[in-house]
Amino acid sequence: MPVLRDGKQLGRVTQFLLDDHLTEMQGVWLDCGIRGIRFLRSNEIDLLGEIAVLAHREGKRARCDEKPFLRRALSGDGSRAGAITDALIDERTRHICALELSRGYIDDLLDGRRRVWHYQALLSGDVVVEAAGESEGGMDG
């Protein structure tokens, strides 16, 4: 997704930074080509749209040392439910509305990935999700 400032492209989003509880977006890392990797805090972003991000700052050079978003998802009984691969973020508030759950390559092809609206992030980095049958299906974009 491109990031624009004053009508010019700064770079492309490579990764979002979420808080430890997976409830709020704290910022984004940008790949700015020869200008390197930059970090934009959430308050430096004017609009988090579906096709582009609008920013009022260039961000600071920063190392993207965070792990990719992928986290293990567990059901309420502790069994493996899949992996959290993405998040649905409210454009205005930057709060996380839902998480995207992948149950594996074949299931993703056959049924699509699912949105999980009710979850709890654990200190271990795992995420406990509601029963797979109760989730709403398919992430749109």
N, CA, C and O atoms as a GROMACS GRO file, in nm:
protein
  564
    1MET      N    1   0.085  -0.116   0.000
    1MET     CA    2   0.000   0.000   0.000
    1MET      C    3   0.091   0.124   0.000
    1MET      O    4   0.180   0.134   0.084
    2PRO      N    5   0.069   0.218  -0.091
    2PRO     CA    6   0.153   0.338  -0.095
    2PRO      C    7   0.120   0.435   0.018
    2PRO      O    8   0.007   0.441   0.066
    3VAL      N    9   0.222   0.511   0.060
    3VAL     CA   10   0.205   0.616   0.160
    3VAL      C   11   0.237   0.748   0.090
    3VAL      O   12   0.344   0.764   0.032
    4LEU      N   13   0.143   0.841   0.099
    4LEU     CA   14   0.156   0.970   0.030
    4LEU      C   15   0.166   1.084   0.130
    4LEU      O   16   0.106   1.083   0.237
    5ARG      N   17   0.246   1.186   0.090
    5ARG     CA   18   0.256   1.309   0.167
    5ARG      C   19   0.264   1.424   0.067
    5ARG      O   20   0.350   1.425  -0.021
    6ASP      N   21   0.175   1.520   0.081
    6ASP     CA   22   0.170   1.636  -0.010
    6ASP      C   23   0.166   1.592  -0.156
    6ASP      O   24   0.231   1.653  -0.241
    7GLY      N   25   0.090   1.488  -0.185
    7GLY     CA   26   0.073   1.441  -0.322
    7GLY      C   27   0.187   1.358  -0.379
    7GLY      O   28   0.180   1.315  -0.493
    8LYS      N   29   0.292   1.335  -0.301
    8LYS     CA   30   0.406   1.255  -0.348
    8LYS      C   31   0.416   1.127  -0.266
    8LYS      O   32   0.384   1.125  -0.147
    9GLN      N   33   0.460   1.022  -0.333
    9GLN     CA   34   0.473   0.895  -0.265
    9GLN      C   35   0.601   0.891  -0.182
    9GLN      O   36   0.711   0.912  -0.233
   10LEU      N   37   0.584   0.864  -0.052
   10LEU     CA   38   0.699   0.848   0.038
   10LEU      C   39   0.759   0.709   0.027
   10LEU      O   40   0.881   0.691   0.028
   11GLY      N   41   0.672   0.612   0.016
   11GLY     CA   42   0.715   0.473   0.014
   11GLY      C   43   0.594   0.382   0.018
   11GLY      O   44   0.482   0.424  -0.012
   12ARG      N   45   0.618   0.257   0.055
   12ARG     CA   46   0.511   0.158   0.064
   12ARG      C   47   0.512   0.095   0.203
   12ARG      O   48   0.619   0.071   0.260
   13VAL      N   49   0.394   0.070   0.257
   13VAL     CA   50   0.382   0.005   0.388
   13VAL      C   51   0.438  -0.136   0.378
   13VAL      O   52   0.401  -0.213   0.289
   14THR      N   53   0.528  -0.169   0.469
   14THR     CA   54   0.579  -0.305   0.474
   14THR      C   55   0.522  -0.382   0.593
   14THR      O   56   0.509  -0.504   0.589
   15GLN      N   57   0.490  -0.308   0.700
   15GLN     CA   58   0.441  -0.375   0.820
   15GLN      C   59   0.376  -0.274   0.914
   15GLN      O   60   0.418  -0.159   0.921
   16PHE      N   61   0.274  -0.320   0.985
   16PHE     CA   62   0.209  -0.240   1.088
   16PHE      C   63   0.264  -0.279   1.223
   16PHE      O   64   0.301  -0.394   1.244
   17LEU      N   65   0.270  -0.184   1.315
   17LEU     CA   66   0.307  -0.213   1.453
   17LEU      C   67   0.181  -0.203   1.537
   17LEU      O   68   0.116  -0.099   1.541
   18LEU      N   69   0.146  -0.313   1.604
   18LEU     CA   70   0.030  -0.316   1.691
   18LEU      C   71   0.078  -0.325   1.835
   18LEU      O   72   0.189  -0.370   1.862
   19ASP      N   73  -0.007  -0.281   1.927
   19ASP     CA   74   0.030  -0.293   2.068
   19ASP      C   75   0.028  -0.440   2.109
   19ASP      O   76  -0.019  -0.526   2.034
   20ASP      N   77   0.080  -0.470   2.228
   20ASP     CA   78   0.094  -0.608   2.273
   20ASP      C   79  -0.040  -0.682   2.288
   20ASP      O   80  -0.045  -0.804   2.277
   21HIS      N   81  -0.147  -0.606   2.314
   21HIS     CA   82  -0.279  -0.668   2.334
   21HIS      C   83  -0.357  -0.680   2.204
   21HIS      O   84  -0.471  -0.729   2.203
   22LEU      N   85  -0.297  -0.637   2.092
   22LEU     CA   86  -0.360  -0.640   1.960
   22LEU      C   87  -0.492  -0.564   1.959
   22LEU      O   88  -0.591  -0.610   1.903
   23THR      N   89  -0.491  -0.447   2.022
   23THR     CA   90  -0.612  -0.366   2.025
   23THR      C   91  -0.597  -0.234   1.950
   23THR      O   92  -0.698  -0.171   1.917
   24GLU      N   93  -0.475  -0.191   1.923
   24GLU     CA   94  -0.454  -0.061   1.860
   24GLU      C   95  -0.328  -0.060   1.774
   24GLU      O   96  -0.226  -0.120   1.809
   25MET      N   97  -0.337   0.010   1.660
   25MET     CA   98  -0.222   0.028   1.573
   25MET      C   99  -0.136   0.141   1.629
   25MET      O  100  -0.187   0.249   1.661
   26GLN      N  101  -0.005   0.117   1.641
   26GLN     CA  102   0.085   0.219   1.693
   26GLN      C  103   0.164   0.290   1.584
   26GLN      O  104   0.214   0.400   1.606
   27GLY      N  105   0.175   0.228   1.466
   27GLY     CA  106   0.247   0.291   1.357
   27GLY      C  107   0.269   0.195   1.242
   27GLY      O  108   0.223   0.081   1.244
   28VAL      N  109   0.342   0.244   1.140
   28VAL     CA  110   0.372   0.162   1.023
   28VAL      C  111   0.518   0.181   0.982
   28VAL      O  112   0.575   0.288   1.001
   29TRP      N  113   0.577   0.075   0.927
   29TRP     CA  114   0.709   0.084   0.867
   29TRP      C  115   0.691   0.100   0.718
   29TRP      O  116   0.604   0.036   0.658
   30LEU      N  117   0.772   0.185   0.658
   30LEU     CA  118   0.768   0.211   0.515
   30LEU      C  119   0.899   0.171   0.451
   30LEU      O  120   1.006   0.189   0.509
   31ASP      N  121   0.890   0.117   0.332
   31ASP     CA  122   1.008   0.096   0.249
   31ASP      C  123   1.014   0.214   0.155
   31ASP      O  124   0.929   0.228   0.068
   32CYS      N  125   1.115   0.300   0.172
   32CYS     CA  126   1.128   0.422   0.093
   32CYS      C  127   1.239   0.411  -0.010
   32CYS      O  128   1.297   0.512  -0.049
   33GLY      N  129   1.268   0.291  -0.055
   33GLY     CA  130   1.370   0.271  -0.158
   33GLY      C  131   1.507   0.311  -0.109
   33GLY      O  132   1.552   0.263  -0.005
   34ILE      N  133   1.576   0.398  -0.183
   34ILE     CA  134   1.712   0.437  -0.146
   34ILE      C  135   1.715   0.521  -0.018
   34ILE      O  136   1.821   0.538   0.042
   35ARG      N  137   1.600   0.573   0.023
   35ARG     CA  138   1.592   0.649   0.149
   35ARG      C  139   1.579   0.557   0.269
   35ARG      O  140   1.577   0.604   0.383
   36GLY      N  141   1.570   0.427   0.245
   36GLY     CA  142   1.571   0.330   0.353
   36GLY      C  143   1.434   0.303   0.414
   36GLY      O  144   1.331   0.341   0.359
   37ILE      N  145   1.438   0.238   0.528
   37ILE     CA  146   1.317   0.205   0.603
   37ILE      C  147   1.286   0.320   0.697
   37ILE      O  148   1.375   0.372   0.764
   38ARG      N  149   1.159   0.360   0.702
   38ARG     CA  150   1.115   0.468   0.790
   38ARG      C  151   0.996   0.419   0.872
   38ARG      O  152   0.924   0.328   0.832
   39PHE      N  153   0.979   0.483   0.989
   39PHE     CA  154   0.867   0.449   1.076
   39PHE      C  155   0.780   0.572   1.095
   39PHE      O  156   0.829   0.680   1.128
   40LEU      N  157   0.650   0.555   1.074
   40LEU     CA  158   0.551   0.660   1.099
   40LEU      C  159   0.466   0.619   1.218
   40LEU      O  160   0.407   0.511   1.218
   41ARG      N  161   0.460   0.704   1.320
   41ARG     CA  162   0.372   0.678   1.434
   41ARG      C  163   0.227   0.700   1.390
   41ARG      O  164   0.201   0.773   1.294
   42SER      N  165   0.137   0.640   1.460
   42SER     CA  166  -0.004   0.650   1.428
   42SER      C  167  -0.051   0.796   1.421
   42SER      O  168  -0.133   0.830   1.336
   43ASN      N  169   0.001   0.880   1.510
   43ASN     CA  170  -0.043   1.021   1.513
   43ASN      C  171   0.016   1.103   1.398
   43ASN      O  172  -0.021   1.220   1.382
   44GLU      N  173   0.105   1.047   1.318
   44GLU     CA  174   0.162   1.114   1.201
   44GLU      C  175   0.087   1.076   1.073
   44GLU      O  176   0.123   1.121   0.964
   45ILE      N  177  -0.016   0.994   1.089
   45ILE     CA  178  -0.095   0.948   0.975
   45ILE      C  179  -0.228   1.022   0.977
   45ILE      O  180  -0.299   1.022   1.077
   46ASP      N  181  -0.262   1.083   0.863
   46ASP     CA  182  -0.388   1.156   0.851
   46ASP      C  183  -0.503   1.063   0.814
   46ASP      O  184  -0.614   1.076   0.867
   47LEU      N  185  -0.477   0.971   0.724
   47LEU     CA  186  -0.582   0.882   0.674
   47LEU      C  187  -0.524   0.745   0.646
   47LEU      O  188  -0.421   0.732   0.579
   48LEU      N  189  -0.590   0.645   0.698
   48LEU     CA  190  -0.553   0.506   0.674
   48LEU      C  191  -0.661   0.448   0.585
   48LEU      O  192  -0.758   0.392   0.634
   49GLY      N  193  -0.644   0.461   0.453
   49GLY     CA  194  -0.746   0.420   0.358
   49GLY      C  195  -0.730   0.279   0.310
   49GLY      O  196  -0.639   0.207   0.350
   50GLU      N  197  -0.821   0.239   0.221
   50GLU     CA  198  -0.816   0.105   0.165
   50GLU      C  199  -0.712   0.092   0.054
   50GLU      O  200  -0.662  -0.017   0.029
   51ILE      N  201  -0.679   0.204  -0.013
   51ILE     CA  202  -0.584   0.196  -0.124
   51ILE      C  203  -0.457   0.275  -0.099
   51ILE      O  204  -0.359   0.258  -0.172
   52ALA      N  205  -0.455   0.362   0.001
   52ALA     CA  206  -0.336   0.441   0.030
   52ALA      C  207  -0.342   0.494   0.173
   52ALA      O  208  -0.448   0.499   0.235
   53VAL      N  209  -0.226   0.533   0.222
   53VAL     CA  210  -0.214   0.598   0.352
   53VAL      C  211  -0.168   0.741   0.327
   53VAL      O  212  -0.074   0.763   0.250
   54LEU      N  213  -0.234   0.838   0.391
   54LEU     CA  214  -0.193   0.977   0.379
   54LEU      C  215  -0.126   1.019   0.508
   54LEU      O  216  -0.180   0.997   0.617
   55ALA      N  217  -0.008   1.079   0.496
   55ALA     CA  218   0.070   1.118   0.615
   55ALA      C  219   0.106   1.265   0.607
   55ALA      O  220   0.115   1.322   0.499
   56HIS      N  221   0.128   1.327   0.723
   56HIS     CA  222   0.172   1.467   0.725
   56HIS      C  223   0.319   1.479   0.768
   56HIS      O  224   0.369   1.590   0.784
   57ARG      N  225   0.387   1.368   0.786
   57ARG     CA  226   0.530   1.366   0.817
   57ARG      C  227   0.597   1.260   0.731
   57ARG      O  228   0.531   1.173   0.675
   58GLU      N  229   0.728   1.269   0.721
   58GLU     CA  230   0.803   1.169   0.645
   58GLU      C  231   0.838   1.046   0.728
   58GLU      O  232   0.875   0.943   0.674
   59GLY      N  233   0.827   1.058   0.857
   59GLY     CA  234   0.868   0.949   0.944
   59GLY      C  235   1.017   0.954   0.969
   59GLY      O  236   1.090   1.030   0.905
   60LYS      N  237   1.061   0.874   1.063
   60LYS     CA  238   1.203   0.871   1.098
   60LYS      C  239   1.264   0.741   1.048
   60LYS      O  240   1.200   0.637   1.044
   61ARG      N  241   1.392   0.753   1.011
   61ARG     CA  242   1.464   0.630   0.974
   61ARG      C  243   1.462   0.537   1.093
   61ARG      O  244   1.491   0.577   1.206
   62ALA      N  245   1.428   0.414   1.067
   62ALA     CA  246   1.418   0.317   1.176
   62ALA      C  247   1.441   0.178   1.120
   62ALA      O  248   1.417   0.151   1.002
   63ARG      N  249   1.486   0.094   1.206
   63ARG     CA  250   1.507  -0.044   1.169
   63ARG      C  251   1.378  -0.121   1.197
   63ARG      O  252   1.321  -0.109   1.305
   64CYS      N  253   1.334  -0.198   1.103
   64CYS     CA  254   1.213  -0.278   1.119
   64CYS      C  255   1.253  -0.410   1.184
   64CYS      O  256   1.267  -0.512   1.116
   65ASP      N  257   1.271  -0.406   1.314
   65ASP     CA  258   1.320  -0.525   1.383
   65ASP      C  259   1.210  -0.606   1.447
   65ASP      O  260   1.236  -0.705   1.516
   66GLU      N  261   1.086  -0.567   1.425
   66GLU     CA  262   0.973  -0.644   1.478
   66GLU      C  263   0.954  -0.770   1.394
   66GLU      O  264   0.987  -0.772   1.275
   67LYS      N  265   0.902  -0.873   1.457
   67LYS     CA  266   0.870  -0.995   1.385
   67LYS      C  267   0.750  -0.968   1.294
   67LYS      O  268   0.670  -0.878   1.322
   68PRO      N  269   0.736  -1.044   1.186
   68PRO     CA  270   0.614  -1.031   1.106
   68PRO      C  271   0.492  -1.058   1.192
   68PRO      O  272   0.502  -1.114   1.301
   69PHE      N  273   0.378  -1.018   1.144
   69PHE     CA  274   0.255  -1.021   1.222
   69PHE      C  275   0.214  -1.161   1.265
   69PHE      O  276   0.144  -1.175   1.366
   70LEU      N  277   0.254  -1.263   1.195
   70LEU     CA  278   0.208  -1.399   1.218
   70LEU      C  279   0.218  -1.438   1.365
   70LEU      O  280   0.325  -1.431   1.425
   71ARG      N  281   0.106  -1.481   1.422
   71ARG     CA  282   0.100  -1.532   1.559
   71ARG      C  283   0.017  -1.659   1.561
   71ARG      O  284  -0.074  -1.676   1.480
   72ARG      N  285   0.050  -1.748   1.652
   72ARG     CA  286  -0.025  -1.873   1.664
   72ARG      C  287  -0.161  -1.846   1.729
   72ARG      O  288  -0.169  -1.773   1.828
   73ALA      N  289  -0.267  -1.904   1.671
   73ALA     CA  290  -0.402  -1.890   1.725
   73ALA      C  291  -0.442  -2.020   1.792
   73ALA      O  292  -0.425  -2.128   1.737
   74LEU      N  293  -0.496  -2.007   1.912
   74LEU     CA  294  -0.542  -2.123   1.990
   74LEU      C  295  -0.691  -2.110   2.015
   74LEU      O  296  -0.742  -1.999   2.030
   75SER      N  297  -0.761  -2.222   2.020
   75SER     CA  298  -0.902  -2.219   2.058
   75SER      C  299  -0.910  -2.210   2.210
   75SER      O  300  -0.809  -2.218   2.279
   76GLY      N  301  -1.030  -2.193   2.262
   76GLY     CA  302  -1.049  -2.179   2.407
   76GLY      C  303  -0.999  -2.297   2.487
   76GLY      O  304  -0.961  -2.282   2.604
   77ASP      N  305  -0.998  -2.417   2.427
   77ASP     CA  306  -0.950  -2.535   2.498
   77ASP      C  307  -0.799  -2.557   2.484
   77ASP      O  308  -0.745  -2.655   2.535
   78GLY      N  309  -0.731  -2.464   2.415
   78GLY     CA  310  -0.585  -2.472   2.402
   78GLY      C  311  -0.536  -2.542   2.277
   78GLY      O  312  -0.416  -2.549   2.254
   79SER      N  313  -0.627  -2.596   2.195
   79SER     CA  314  -0.583  -2.662   2.072
   79SER      C  315  -0.554  -2.558   1.964
   79SER      O  316  -0.605  -2.446   1.968
   80ARG      N  317  -0.469  -2.598   1.869
   80ARG     CA  318  -0.427  -2.505   1.764
   80ARG      C  319  -0.543  -2.476   1.671
   80ARG      O  320  -0.606  -2.568   1.620
   81ALA      N  321  -0.571  -2.347   1.647
   81ALA     CA  322  -0.681  -2.306   1.558
   81ALA      C  323  -0.629  -2.252   1.426
   81ALA      O  324  -0.707  -2.236   1.332
   82GLY      N  325  -0.500  -2.223   1.416
   82GLY     CA  326  -0.443  -2.168   1.294
   82GLY      C  327  -0.341  -2.060   1.327
   82GLY      O  328  -0.273  -2.066   1.429
   83ALA      N  329  -0.333  -1.961   1.238
   83ALA     CA  330  -0.238  -1.851   1.256
   83ALA      C  331  -0.307  -1.718   1.228
   83ALA      O  332  -0.390  -1.708   1.137
   84ILE      N  333  -0.273  -1.618   1.305
   84ILE     CA  334  -0.321  -1.482   1.282
   84ILE      C  335  -0.227  -1.421   1.178
   84ILE      O  336  -0.106  -1.414   1.199
   85THR      N  337  -0.284  -1.376   1.067
   85THR     CA  338  -0.202  -1.328   0.957
   85THR      C  339  -0.221  -1.180   0.925
   85THR      O  340  -0.139  -1.122   0.853
   86ASP      N  341  -0.327  -1.118   0.977
   86ASP     CA  342  -0.354  -0.979   0.943
   86ASP      C  343  -0.452  -0.922   1.043
   86ASP      O  344  -0.503  -0.994   1.129
   87ALA      N  345  -0.479  -0.792   1.031
   87ALA     CA  346  -0.574  -0.726   1.120
   87ALA      C  347  -0.660  -0.630   1.041
   87ALA      O  348  -0.614  -0.570   0.944
   88LEU      N  349  -0.783  -0.615   1.082
   88LEU     CA  350  -0.874  -0.516   1.027
   88LEU      C  351  -0.869  -0.395   1.120
   88LEU      O  352  -0.905  -0.405   1.238
   89ILE      N  353  -0.823  -0.281   1.068
   89ILE     CA  354  -0.798  -0.163   1.150
   89ILE      C  355  -0.900  -0.055   1.116
   89ILE      O  356  -0.920  -0.024   0.998
   90ASP      N  357  -0.964   0.003   1.217
   90ASP     CA  358  -1.056   0.114   1.195
   90ASP      C  359  -0.979   0.235   1.145
   90ASP      O  360  -0.881   0.277   1.207
   91GLU      N  361  -1.021   0.290   1.033
   91GLU     CA  362  -0.948   0.399   0.968
   91GLU      C  363  -0.935   0.524   1.054
   91GLU      O  364  -0.834   0.594   1.048
   92ARG      N  365  -1.037   0.553   1.134
   92ARG     CA  366  -1.036   0.676   1.214
   92ARG      C  367  -0.970   0.659   1.349
   92ARG      O  368  -0.887   0.740   1.390
   93THR      N  369  -1.007   0.553   1.420
   93THR     CA  370  -0.960   0.537   1.558
   93THR      C  371  -0.830   0.460   1.570
   93THR      O  372  -0.764   0.467   1.674
   94ARG      N  373  -0.791   0.387   1.466
   94ARG     CA  374  -0.672   0.301   1.464
   94ARG      C  375  -0.686   0.181   1.557
   94ARG      O  376  -0.587   0.114   1.588
   95HIS      N  377  -0.809   0.152   1.604
   95HIS     CA  378  -0.833   0.034   1.686
   95HIS      C  379  -0.847  -0.088   1.597
   95HIS      O  380  -0.891  -0.079   1.482
   96ILE      N  381  -0.809  -0.203   1.650
   96ILE     CA  382  -0.820  -0.329   1.578
   96ILE      C  383  -0.963  -0.380   1.593
   96ILE      O  384  -1.009  -0.403   1.705
   97CYS      N  385  -1.032  -0.396   1.483
   97CYS     CA  386  -1.171  -0.444   1.485
   97CYS      C  387  -1.179  -0.596   1.484
   97CYS      O  388  -1.263  -0.656   1.550
   98ALA      N  389  -1.089  -0.658   1.407
   98ALA     CA  390  -1.089  -0.804   1.394
   98ALA      C  391  -0.951  -0.849   1.351
   98ALA      O  392  -0.870  -0.770   1.302
   99LEU      N  393  -0.925  -0.977   1.371
   99LEU     CA  394  -0.801  -1.039   1.325
   99LEU      C  395  -0.834  -1.138   1.214
   99LEU      O  396  -0.943  -1.194   1.210
  100GLU      N  397  -0.739  -1.158   1.123
  100GLU     CA  398  -0.757  -1.255   1.016
  100GLU      C  399  -0.694  -1.387   1.060
  100GLU      O  400  -0.580  -1.391   1.105
  101LEU      N  401  -0.771  -1.494   1.047
  101LEU     CA  402  -0.728  -1.627   1.089
  101LEU      C  403  -0.711  -1.716   0.967
  101LEU      O  404  -0.805  -1.736   0.890
  102SER      N  405  -0.592  -1.770   0.951
  102SER     CA  406  -0.564  -1.870   0.847
  102SER      C  407  -0.561  -2.006   0.913
  102SER      O  408  -0.494  -2.025   1.014
  103ARG      N  409  -0.635  -2.101   0.856
  103ARG     CA  410  -0.636  -2.236   0.912
  103ARG      C  411  -0.551  -2.331   0.831
  103ARG      O  412  -0.556  -2.452   0.853
  104GLY      N  413  -0.473  -2.277   0.737
  104GLY     CA  414  -0.387  -2.360   0.654
  104GLY      C  415  -0.414  -2.334   0.507
  104GLY      O  416  -0.520  -2.284   0.470
  105TYR      N  417  -0.317  -2.367   0.425
  105TYR     CA  418  -0.321  -2.336   0.283
  105TYR      C  419  -0.446  -2.392   0.214
  105TYR      O  420  -0.515  -2.320   0.143
  106ILE      N  421  -0.475  -2.518   0.236
  106ILE     CA  422  -0.590  -2.584   0.169
  106ILE      C  423  -0.721  -2.522   0.217
  106ILE      O  424  -0.807  -2.488   0.136
  107ASP      N  425  -0.738  -2.509   0.349
  107ASP     CA  426  -0.860  -2.448   0.402
  107ASP      C  427  -0.878  -2.305   0.352
  107ASP      O  428  -0.989  -2.263   0.324
  108ASP      N  429  -0.768  -2.231   0.342
  108ASP     CA  430  -0.776  -2.093   0.291
  108ASP      C  431  -0.824  -2.092   0.147
  108ASP      O  432  -0.905  -2.007   0.109
  109LEU      N  433  -0.776  -2.186   0.065
  109LEU     CA  434  -0.819  -2.194  -0.075
  109LEU      C  435  -0.966  -2.234  -0.085
  109LEU      O  436  -1.040  -2.179  -0.167
  110LEU      N  437  -1.008  -2.329  -0.005
  110LEU     CA  438  -1.144  -2.380  -0.013
  110LEU      C  439  -1.247  -2.286   0.051
  110LEU      O  440  -1.353  -2.261  -0.007
  111ASP      N  441  -1.216  -2.234   0.168
  111ASP     CA  442  -1.314  -2.157   0.245
  111ASP      C  443  -1.276  -2.011   0.263
  111ASP      O  444  -1.359  -1.931   0.308
  112GLY      N  445  -1.154  -1.974   0.231
  112GLY     CA  446  -1.107  -1.838   0.256
  112GLY      C  447  -1.062  -1.821   0.401
  112GLY      O  448  -1.088  -1.907   0.486
  113ARG      N  449  -0.997  -1.714   0.427
  113ARG     CA  450  -0.957  -1.684   0.565
  113ARG      C  451  -1.076  -1.625   0.639
  113ARG      O  452  -1.171  -1.576   0.577
  114ARG      N  453  -1.072  -1.631   0.770
  114ARG     CA  454  -1.186  -1.588   0.852
  114ARG      C  455  -1.150  -1.466   0.935
  114ARG      O  456  -1.034  -1.444   0.968
  115ARG      N  457  -1.249  -1.389   0.968
  115ARG     CA  458  -1.232  -1.279   1.064
  115ARG      C  459  -1.269  -1.328   1.202
  115ARG      O  460  -1.370  -1.396   1.222
  116VAL      N  461  -1.186  -1.293   1.296
  116VAL     CA  462  -1.211  -1.327   1.436
  116VAL      C  463  -1.235  -1.196   1.509
  116VAL      O  464  -1.146  -1.111   1.519
  117TRP      N  465  -1.357  -1.179   1.560
  117TRP     CA  466  -1.396  -1.054   1.625
  117TRP      C  467  -1.368  -1.056   1.775
  117TRP      O  468  -1.350  -0.951   1.836
  118HIS      N  469  -1.364  -1.174   1.834
  118HIS     CA  470  -1.342  -1.187   1.979
  118HIS      C  471  -1.217  -1.270   2.002
  118HIS      O  472  -1.209  -1.385   1.958
  119TYR      N  473  -1.120  -1.212   2.070
  119TYR     CA  474  -0.992  -1.278   2.091
  119TYR      C  475  -0.925  -1.218   2.214
  119TYR      O  476  -0.966  -1.114   2.265
  120GLN      N  477  -0.821  -1.286   2.258
  120GLN     CA  478  -0.740  -1.238   2.370
  120GLN      C  479  -0.594  -1.267   2.339
  120GLN      O  480  -0.557  -1.382   2.314
  121ALA      N  481  -0.511  -1.164   2.340
  121ALA     CA  482  -0.368  -1.182   2.317
  121ALA      C  483  -0.302  -1.221   2.449
  121ALA      O  484  -0.325  -1.158   2.552
  122LEU      N  485  -0.221  -1.325   2.444
  122LEU     CA  486  -0.151  -1.374   2.563
  122LEU      C  487  -0.009  -1.318   2.567
  122LEU      O  488   0.045  -1.278   2.464
  123LEU      N  489   0.051  -1.314   2.685
  123LEU     CA  490   0.188  -1.265   2.700
  123LEU      C  491   0.287  -1.349   2.621
  123LEU      O  492   0.392  -1.299   2.582
  124SER      N  493   0.255  -1.475   2.597
  124SER     CA  494   0.343  -1.564   2.521
  124SER      C  495   0.349  -1.526   2.373
  124SER      O  496   0.436  -1.574   2.300
  125GLY      N  497   0.258  -1.439   2.329
  125GLY     CA  498   0.250  -1.403   2.188
  125GLY      C  499   0.140  -1.477   2.114
  125GLY      O  500   0.102  -1.438   2.003
  126ASP      N  501   0.087  -1.583   2.174
  126ASP     CA  502  -0.024  -1.655   2.114
  126ASP      C  503  -0.153  -1.574   2.130
  126ASP      O  504  -0.160  -1.480   2.210
  127VAL      N  505  -0.254  -1.611   2.052
  127VAL     CA  506  -0.384  -1.545   2.058
  127VAL      C  507  -0.491  -1.650   2.077
  127VAL      O  508  -0.497  -1.746   2.000
  128VAL      N  509  -0.576  -1.634   2.178
  128VAL     CA  510  -0.688  -1.724   2.199
  128VAL      C  511  -0.807  -1.664   2.125
  128VAL      O  512  -0.844  -1.549   2.147
  129VAL      N  513  -0.867  -1.744   2.035
  129VAL     CA  514  -0.978  -1.697   1.953
  129VAL      C  515  -1.105  -1.771   1.989
  129VAL      O  516  -1.101  -1.879   2.048
  130GLU      N  517  -1.219  -1.711   1.953
  130GLU     CA  518  -1.347  -1.778   1.975
  130GLU      C  519  -1.352  -1.903   1.888
  130GLU      O  520  -1.268  -1.920   1.800
  131ALA      N  521  -1.449  -1.988   1.911
  131ALA     CA  522  -1.463  -2.112   1.833
  131ALA      C  523  -1.472  -2.079   1.685
  131ALA      O  524  -1.543  -1.986   1.646
  132ALA      N  525  -1.401  -2.154   1.603
  132ALA     CA  526  -1.392  -2.126   1.459
  132ALA      C  527  -1.529  -2.118   1.394
  132ALA      O  528  -1.546  -2.039   1.300
  133GLY      N  529  -1.628  -2.194   1.439
  133GLY     CA  530  -1.760  -2.192   1.379
  133GLY      C  531  -1.835  -2.064   1.407
  133GLY      O  532  -1.932  -2.035   1.338
  134GLU      N  533  -1.794  -1.988   1.507
  134GLU     CA  534  -1.865  -1.866   1.544
  134GLU      C  535  -1.811  -1.743   1.473
  134GLU      O  536  -1.873  -1.637   1.479
  135SER      N  537  -1.698  -1.754   1.408
  135SER     CA  538  -1.636  -1.640   1.340
  135SER      C  539  -1.708  -1.609   1.211
  135SER      O  540  -1.768  -1.696   1.149
  136GLU      N  541  -1.700  -1.483   1.171
  136GLU     CA  542  -1.755  -1.442   1.043
  136GLU      C  543  -1.651  -1.471   0.936
  136GLU      O  544  -1.533  -1.446   0.958
  137GLY      N  545  -1.691  -1.522   0.822
  137GLY     CA  546  -1.596  -1.563   0.717
  137GLY      C  547  -1.545  -1.450   0.632
  137GLY      O  548  -1.604  -1.342   0.625
  138GLY      N  549  -1.431  -1.479   0.565
  138GLY     CA  550  -1.373  -1.399   0.459
  138GLY      C  551  -1.330  -1.258   0.488
  138GLY      O  552  -1.414  -1.174   0.521
  139MET      N  553  -1.202  -1.230   0.478
  139MET     CA  554  -1.149  -1.093   0.486
  139MET      C  555  -1.168  -1.031   0.350
  139MET      O  556  -1.139  -1.096   0.250
  140ASP      N  557  -1.214  -0.907   0.342
  140ASP     CA  558  -1.219  -0.839   0.213
  140ASP      C  559  -1.106  -0.743   0.199
  140ASP      O  560  -1.123  -0.626   0.233
  141GLY      N  561  -0.996  -0.783   0.154
  141GLY     CA  562  -0.891  -0.687   0.124
  141GLY      C  563  -0.803  -0.654   0.233
  141GLY      O  564  -0.712  -0.573   0.217
   0.00000   0.00000   0.00000
